[in-house]
Amino acid sequence: MSGASFCMERLSFCLLLSAWSWGWAPGGAAKPKGQGYPHMNSIRIDGDITLGGLFPVHGRGAEGKACGELKKEKGIHRLEAMLFALDRINNDADLLPNITLGARILDTCSRDTHALEQSLTFVQALIEKDSTEVRCVNGGPPIITKPERVVGVIGASGSSVSIMVANILRLFK
């Protein structure tokens, strides 16, 4: 990898991380915060196969807040490693020919309960059907957009949380 290419990848990641810390969700619209909306930081990368990620990007929040300050080592570095691996795999035509890996990465805010709540996002698309997913093409019958199916999850940071998340996700195989 050339020096210029590496610098551009690093710059792209820094911009992505800055957007994350301000509550913007790449791959989708900005998510509102406030009453009725829990801390909803996420990264969504479209692909043929979607992997989930649960990382403690933020620490525990003060009383009344779900999330606190950014966590560099346990959260951001692990998030960066997953994004880097996806990028390398997707850019190597020999590894998965004609297949692109996508991701849905969520912030656990260093809390077990928040990690469990976030993990339900991975199965929500399979449970709910929203009328906004219906569209008509050339006056034909509605086409239901295929829900995003997460085939595996990387994380959480602790074994006990990972086991709890695995038990929940196993119910929706």
C-alpha positions in Angstrom: 0.0 0.0 0.0 1.5 3.4 -1.0 2.0 6.1 1.6 -0.6 8.4 -0.1 -3.2 5.6 -0.1 -2.6 4.9 3.6 -2.9 8.6 4.4 -6.2 8.8 2.5 -7.6 5.8 4.3 -6.5 7.2 7.7 -8.1 10.6 6.8 -11.3 8.9 5.8 -11.4 7.0 9.1 -10.7 10.2 11.1 -13.6 11.9 9.3 -15.9 8.9 10.0 -14.9 8.9 13.6 -15.5 12.6 14.0 -19.0 12.1 12.5 -19.6 9.2 14.9 -18.7 11.3 17.9 -21.2 14.0 16.9 -24.0 11.5 16.6 -24.2 11.1 12.8 -24.8 7.6 11.4 -22.9 7.0 8.1 -24.9 5.0 5.5 -28.1 6.6 6.7 -29.6 9.8 7.8 -28.6 11.7 10.9 -30.3 10.2 13.8 -32.1 12.5 16.3 -31.2 12.4 19.9 -33.3 13.4 22.8 -36.6 12.3 24.2 -37.7 9.0 22.7 -34.4 8.4 21.0 -31.7 6.6 23.0 -28.1 7.0 22.1 -28.1 5.7 18.5 -24.6 5.9 17.2 -24.1 3.4 14.4 -22.2 2.7 11.2 -24.0 1.0 8.4 -22.1 -0.2 5.3 -24.1 -1.9 2.6 -23.0 -5.3 1.3 -24.1 -8.7 0.0 -23.3 -10.2 3.4 -23.7 -8.1 6.6 -21.6 -8.5 9.7 -22.6 -7.0 13.0 -20.2 -5.3 15.4 -20.6 -4.3 19.1 -17.9 -2.1 20.4 -17.6 0.1 23.5 -16.9 3.3 21.5 -18.1 5.4 24.4 -17.7 4.9 28.1 -20.6 4.7 30.6 -22.6 7.9 30.7 -23.2 10.0 33.8 -26.5 9.6 35.6 -29.4 9.9 33.1 -27.2 9.5 30.0 -26.6 6.3 28.2 -23.1 7.1 27.0 -20.1 9.1 28.1 -16.7 10.0 26.6 -15.0 8.3 23.7 -12.9 5.3 24.5 -9.8 5.1 22.4 -8.2 1.7 23.0 -11.1 -0.7 23.7 -13.6 1.0 21.4 -12.2 3.1 18.7 -9.2 0.8 17.9 -11.4 -2.2 17.7 -13.9 -0.4 15.5 -11.0 0.8 13.3 -9.7 -2.8 13.0 -13.0 -4.1 11.9 -13.4 -1.4 9.3 -9.9 -1.9 8.0 -10.4 -5.7 7.7 -13.7 -5.2 5.8 -11.9 -2.7 3.5 -9.0 -5.1 2.8 -11.3 -8.1 2.2 -13.6 -6.1 -0.1 -10.7 -4.8 -2.1 -9.2 -8.2 -2.7 -11.0 -9.8 -5.6 -9.4 -13.2 -4.9 -10.8 -13.6 -1.3 -14.6 -13.3 -2.0 -15.1 -12.9 -5.7 -18.3 -11.0 -6.6 -19.3 -10.7 -2.9 -19.1 -7.5 -0.8 -19.0 -7.6 3.0 -21.2 -5.0 4.7 -21.5 -4.1 8.4 -23.8 -2.8 11.0 -21.6 -1.5 13.9 -23.2 -0.4 17.1 -21.9 1.3 20.2 -22.4 -0.5 23.5 -21.4 2.5 25.6 -19.5 0.1 27.9 -22.8 -1.1 29.5 -24.0 -4.7 29.4 -27.7 -3.6 29.3 -27.0 -1.2 26.4 -25.1 -3.9 24.5 -28.2 -6.2 24.8 -30.5 -3.4 23.7 -28.3 -2.6 20.8 -28.1 -6.3 19.7 -31.8 -6.3 19.2 -31.1 -3.9 16.3 -29.6 -6.9 14.4 -32.9 -8.8 14.4 -35.3 -5.9 14.3 -35.4 -5.9 10.5 -36.6 -9.5 10.6 -39.3 -8.8 13.1 -40.8 -5.5 11.9 -42.1 -4.6 8.5 -42.5 -0.9 7.9 -44.8 0.4 5.2 -41.9 2.7 4.1 -40.2 -0.4 2.7 -42.9 -0.9 0.1 -42.5 0.6 -3.3 -44.2 0.1 -6.7 -42.2 -0.2 -9.9 -44.0 0.7 -13.2 -47.4 0.3 -11.5 -46.7 -3.4 -10.7 -47.3 -5.1 -7.3 -45.3 -3.7 -4.4 -41.8 -5.0 -3.9 -40.8 -5.5 -0.2 -37.3 -4.5 0.4 -35.3 -7.4 1.8 -34.5 -6.8 5.4 -30.8 -6.4 6.4 -29.8 -9.8 7.8 -26.7 -9.9 10.0 -25.0 -13.3 9.6 -22.5 -12.9 12.5 -21.5 -10.4 15.2 -18.0 -9.3 16.2 -17.8 -8.3 19.8 -18.9 -7.4 22.5 -15.8 -6.6 24.5 -16.5 -9.0 27.4 -17.3 -12.7 27.3 -20.3 -12.5 29.6 -21.9 -9.9 27.3 -21.0 -11.9 24.2 -22.7 -15.0 25.6 -25.8 -13.0 26.5 -25.9 -11.4 23.0 -25.4 -14.8 21.4 -28.3 -16.3 23.4 -30.6 -13.5 22.2 -29.5 -13.7 18.6 -29.8 -17.5 18.5 -33.6 -17.1 19.0 -33.8 -15.5 15.6 -31.7 -17.8 13.4 
